[in-house]
Amino acid sequence: MADISAGKNKIDMLSHDKLVKKLILFALPIFACGVVQQSFNAVDIAVVGNYVGDKALAAVGSNGPVIALLVNLFMGLSLGANVIIAHYIGERNNQGIERAVATSAALALASGIGMTMVGLLFAPKLLLMLDTPVEIIDKASEYLRFFTLGFPAMMIFNFGSAVLRSIGDTRRPFYCLVVSGCINVALNLFFVCVLKMGVEGVALSTTIANYISALLIVIILKRETGPIRLNFSNIRFFKREFLRIIQIGLPAGIQGMVFALSNVFIQSGINTFGPKIVSGSAAAITFEFYCYFVISAFNQAAVAFISQNYGAGQFDMCKSVFKKCMILSLVTCATMNVDIVLLAPAFSGIFTTDSEVIQYATQRICTVLLFQFIACSYEISGGAMRALGHSLTPMVITIAGTCILRILWKCSGLWHSFEQLLIIYPISWTLTGLLMLIAYKMVSRKIYGSPIDVKFRN
């Protein structure tokens, strides 16, 4: 078998040499991808906040939890594809790689089209479930309908990126997003400032940018050599690979969907305080996403590196990757959290000039963002367990320790202010982190203490 990890854009994940450097090189483009992707929405928020008004800003911001709810299920499946392909690479199974790539492409198309249909048909109902303020419901529905047209492209890009991550290539997806991100900014300003289109303009510009990034990732995969090359005539659901992707990815997707649902409940509570607080919260959430991308980047590094090394039977390497990813994510995320908190009013002012909105954004930053580094404990541990073939355990822990706890807090009626509602975030992160670390220790001890068996044990 040819070494498909070889190449200037790829990383040898099976070698102990310069491991920390490799993890950083792998994670850095993923973090940058997340920043650029989130900037699509951040530019939407900044443009409507400064050129359309606070109601339009609230309309765009209130869609975040709904979009996350629709996307997260299938994003989990892309993680499953990453794990399976990386595992096959560790096993040096060319046929398995080819079938997993073809199945991933079929999943991307099917899930993207399905989500678009749901968004177009049920946009107003989904927003009404959130207790979206009456004065912004029409604009919010309009934004969501235009945004959902880009879901097929979003899925194609994310599944394509997962394929490339499995061979250590995280740079080229980033380059694709830089190109589409610049186009998104230009179109935002053109549609809103020149054509005066409002929220539909910012949604349309993001949708167009999504299709450009999808087209670029498809071109990259078509030009690849070896088993990860995308062959249009081969795109279909291969039963074995489909089931293995579902086995790993579906629990991760359900976890992400329920996680988003818990945030939907919190968002519905935020919405009851009115457009000013909704706008401030929307601005602050943008920075939470940016910091989360650090955690997500090292989480994905852990998944890819551990999957390949588990497939190759290199258990010591798996342990080393876990420890280094945990330390790197904790230190980096905590540093970003503190820096943003210290400059909270200035950062909040990027999105609006309204002093009251800035005040509420700052309040959320100091209540939630300051403690976000705690989430590293369960994200890295959960990702490591999925890479070892155990996806149900992190799903159950996250749903119980984070999602259900947040839903119960929102429904309890014990909170009476914006700050009291938000305090559940650091509490749920701490509880979930403790449970996940205990579970990881038990799972890893069982696997690493057993005779080498590179088949997934679910």
Secondary structure, DSSP 8 states (H G I E B T S, - for coil): ---TT-STT---TT--TTHHHHHHHHHHHHHHHHHHHHHHHHHHHHHHHHHT-HHHHHHHHTTHHHHHHHHHHHHHHHHHHHHHHHHHHHHT-HHHHHHHHHHHHHHHHHHHHHHHHHHHHHHHHHHHHTT--GGGHHHHHHHHHHHHTTHHHHHHHHHHHHHHHTTT--HHHHHHHHHHHHHHHHHHHIIIIIS--THHHHHHHHHHHHHHHHHHHHHHHHH--STT---GGG-S--HHHHHHHHHHHHHHHHHHHHHHHHHHHHHHHHHTT-HHHHHHHHHHHHHHHHHHHHHHHHHHHHHHHHHHHHHTT-HHHHHHHHHHHHHHHHHHHHHHHHHHHHTHHHHHTTT---HHHHHHHHHHHHHTGGGGGGGHHHHHHHHHHHHTT--HHHHHHHIIIIIIHHHHHHHH----SHHHHHTHHHHHHHHHHHHHHHHHHHHHHHHHTS----S---
